[in-house]
Amino acid sequence: MRKTKVGIIGLGSWGGCHLEAFRSMPQAEVVAICDRNEERVRELADRYSIAHAYTNSEELLARDDIELVSIATFESEHFAPAIEALRSGKHVLVEKPVTTKLAEAIEMQRTAEERGKFIVPGHLLRFEPRYADIREAIVSGRIGAPHSMYLKRARTKSMFRTYKRTHTVFELTVHDLDLAIWYAGSRVRTVKAYGKAVHDEVVPDILWSCLEFENGTLAFLHSNWMTPDEAGIVMNDSIEVIGANGTAQFANGGSDMQLLDARGRATPDYSIHHTRNGTSTGALREQLTYLCDCAAGGTAPSYVSFADAVHGIAVAEAIIRSCASGKEERPEA
């Protein structure tokens, strides 16, 4: 099996998960890693025996032995390394949101097309079996084309203190924007949104968005950072898709596992990324395996769509404008 040679830029908590997943995959070889925190990058390089560790992404991107670059930096810092990676002849996985500016997303897509390389958004819920099965039920006709969708994504109050650096639509709603666009198979015509800032003066802790698609599908997206930490539920999500022939739904409050001790209750999630005995499981590994197979086989990824990601950023910007104006808004791409 030919291994795809990988470089990782950004080694925060989620970038570290990328490293764990890549290192456990027979399809991948992590050649180099980069983070501006020298202590962090050295610690991970030593732990995983990675010979090449950098604090400057330009040094990593100058290497000619890397085929795929995974970018997991802060949300507002994706653009420059993504463009440079493409210009240096590398495929790119850029974490969500791909950017917080529509013009940058369009430029990423244009550069990838010019350079003949793929750029893929980190929309890993397309690889989570339950969400993927809903898509299959739509396409196969089992539930048929959606008439309406409801998607909720809730996280803890303490997480908001970290992630309020980015508007809720880019940090949390972005997952459900991609799913709604994927399921509807259409572009969003209009947006009406409402945000309520409870613990911040600008960024809403609670965000409601109503999307009307060009094909008539309606989607209602609810994102919030209001789950008390004491509840012991980090992820509290649900979805309902009403199609022409049936309905699909599930709720995700973590796994069925509950850990009860003096600190309270914990309900760990195993569906996104979990490690055991040096290997990883979950949607992240499935996504990375797919991309390594595409890179090794010289095929463009078709299961995920950067064009959908660009449209998602346009819809996100329309949601922010609607919250500010109190009016219905239209995406600009």
N, C-alpha and C positions, 0 to 999 in steps of 0.2 A: 504494500500500500504506500503510495507516494504521500509524503507529509507536506501540507501547506505551511510555509514559513511565515510566522506571524510576529508583528510588533504591536505592543500595547502602549498607548499614551493616556495617562490618567490612571492613578492607582489609589483612588479613594476607596470607600467601602464597596461600591459597585464595580469599579475597575479591578479591585482585588478578586471579586467573584469571576470576572472575565478570565483572569489569570488562572484561578483554580480550575475553571471549566476547560480552558484550552489545554492546560497541563495534563488533564486526565484523558484527553482524546487521542486515540491512535492516529487520527487524520491530521494532527497539528503538531508543529514544533515552534515553541516560543523562542525566537532568536534574540529579541531585545525588548526591554521595557523602559518606560520613561515616566517620571513624575518630578515636579519642581521641588518637592520635599525630598531632599537628599537622604535623610535618615530612613524615610519610608521606602524609597526605591532600593536602597542598599539592603535593608532588612529582607525585602521580598526576593531580591536577587540571590542573597545567601540562602534563604529558606528553600528556594526552588532550583538552586544551582544554575542560574541564568548568567552567562558570561558577560553580557553586554547590558549595562545599566546607565541611563542618562538622566540628566536634569534639564536638558534642552532638547525639545522635540525635533529641531532641525538636524541634530546629529543622528538621531534614529532614522529620520526620513532620508538622509543622505546615503544610507546603506543600500546596496543593490541586491542583497540576498533576502529581502523581505517582500512577500507577495501580497499579504493582506494586513492592513492596519486597523486596529480596533481603537476608537477614540471614545474615552469615557471621562473627559475633563468636565469642568463646570459647564452648565448649560449655555452660557453666553460665550464660551470659548471654543466651540466646536469648529467654527468656520475656517480659521487660518490653518490649523493642521490638516483639516479635510482637503482643502484646496491644494496645499503643498504635497500631500500624499498622492493625490490624483496626478498632479503635474510631474511627480517623480516616478510615475508608472506603476502605482500600487492600487489594488482594490481597497475599498474602504467600508467599514462598518462604523456608523456614527450613532452614538446613543441618542435616545429621545430626550428632549425634543431635538431634532436635527439642528435647529437653531431657533432663536427667538425673533428672527427678522425674515420676512418673506423674501426680500431681495437677495439675502444670503442663500436661502434654500434654492432659489431659481439659479443662482450662479453655481452652486454645487452641482446641480443637475446638468447644467450646460457644460461645465468643465469635464464631468465624467463622460459625457457623450463625445466631446472633442478628443479626449485622450483614449477613448476606447476601453475604459475601465468601469467596473460597476461600483456604485455607491449605494449602500443599503441602510435604511433606518433601523434602529434597535427596537422595533415594534414586536417584541417577543411573544405577545399574547396570541399571535397567529400560530404559534407553535405549542401553545398550551392546549391539551387534548379537548377539554370541554368547549373552549371558544372555537377551536378548529372544527369540532363536530357540529356546532351550530351552523357554521359556514357550509359544511357538507350537506346538512339537512335543508338548507336554503337552495343550494345548487342542484341537488338531486331531486328536488320537488317534494321531499317528505313534508316539510312545512311550507315550502314555496317562498316566493318573493315576499319580503317584509312589507307589511302595512304600517306597523309602528314598532318602535324599540324603546326600551327603558334601560339605561345603564347607570349603576351607582358605584362610586369608588370612594371609600372612606378610610382615613388614616388617623393616627393619634395626634393629640394636641402637641405633644413634645416634638413630633416630626415637623410640625409646622414651624417651630422655632428655627429649624435648620433650613427648610426648603422654601420659606417665604422670600428668600433671595430671588426667586423667580415667580412670576404670576402663576396662580393655581391652574389656569388653563394649560400652561406649558408643562407644569410639573406633574399634574395628576390627571386632568381631563384628557390630555393628549392620548392616553391609552384608549379611551373610549371613543375619541374622535376617529382613530384609525379603525377600530372595530366597526363603528357605524358606517364609515365610508366603504369598508370592505364588504359588509353585509348588504348594504343598499345597492352596491354596484352602480353608483350614480354620484354626481357632484351636488354639493349643497347650494341651493338657490338663495335661501334667506336664513337669518339667525336672529333670535330674540333671546337676550340673556339677562340674568339678574345675579348680582354679587352682593354679599354681605360681609363686611370686614368687622370681625368681632375682636380679634387680638392684635390687629395691625391697622394702621391708618390708611393704607393703600391696597395691600394684597388681600383679596377676600378669603376668609376661612371657609365660606360656603358659596358655591357657585352652581346655578341652574342655567342650562342652555337648551333651547328648543331649536332644532334644525329641521328645515323643510327642504327635501331633496328635489332635484329636477324631475325625478320620476314619480313624485308624490309621496314617497316614504317620509314618515315623521319619526324623529328621534329626540328623546328627552334624556339629557345627561346631567347627573347630579354628582358633584364632587365636594367633599368636605374634609376638614382636618379637625373634627370635633369629637372623635372617640376618646373618652377618658383613658389615660394610660393605665389606671387601676383596673380597667375591664380586662386587660390581658389579651386583647385582640388587636394585632397590628394591622391586619388586612380585614376589611369588612365590606365586601363587594357583592353585587347582585346584578342579574341581567334577565330581561324578558324580551323575547322577540316574537311578535305576533305576525305570522305569515298567512298567505292565501289559503293554505291547507292545514295549518296547525300552529302550535306554539312551542317554543323552546325556552327553558328557564333554569337557572340554578342560583344558589346563594353560596358565597365563599367567605366564611369567617375564619379562615385558617384551615388546618387539617382537623380530623376527628380526634387527634391527640390533644389531651389536656394535661398540663403539668401543674400540680397544686402543691404549693409549699408555703413557707413562712412569708415569702415575698408576694404571694397572691397566686393568680392563675396566668399561665402562658399557653397560647395555642399556636405552635410553630407551623409554618407553611412549608410543604414539601414540593409544591408544584412548579415553582419558579427556579430555585437553585438550592440544592442540598448536597452536602458532601459527607461521605462515609468511606473509611478505609482507602483514602487516597483517590477516590473517584467522585464524580459529580453526577447528579441527575436533575432533570427538570427542563423547563422550556428554554432556559438560557443555553444549556448544552445542545439541545435539539437545533436551536437557531445557528449556533456556531458550527455544528457538524454540517448542516446544510450549506453554509457559506464556504466552508473549507472544501466540500465536495464540488461546489460550483467553480471555485478557483482552480482546483486540481484538474477538473475536467474541461476547463476553458469554456464554460457555459454561463450565460447571464442568468442571475436569479429571476425567476418568474413568480414565485410564491409570495414574495414581498415586493413592494412597489415604492420607489422613491417619488414617483409622480403623485401617488396618494399622499405621501408625507408632505410634499410641497403644498398640495391642496389643503391638507390638515393645518398647516401653519397659516394659510390664508383664512381658514375658518376660525382659527384661534384668535387672530387679529380682529376679525369681525366680532367675535364674542366680547373681546375687551372693549371695542368701540360701542357695542350695544349696551354694555353695562354702564358706560360713561354717558351715553346719549339718552338712554331710556327708550330708544327707538329700534325698529327692525333694521338690520344691516345686511349687506351682501358681501360675500368674499370677493377679493380682488384677483384671485387666480384659481 
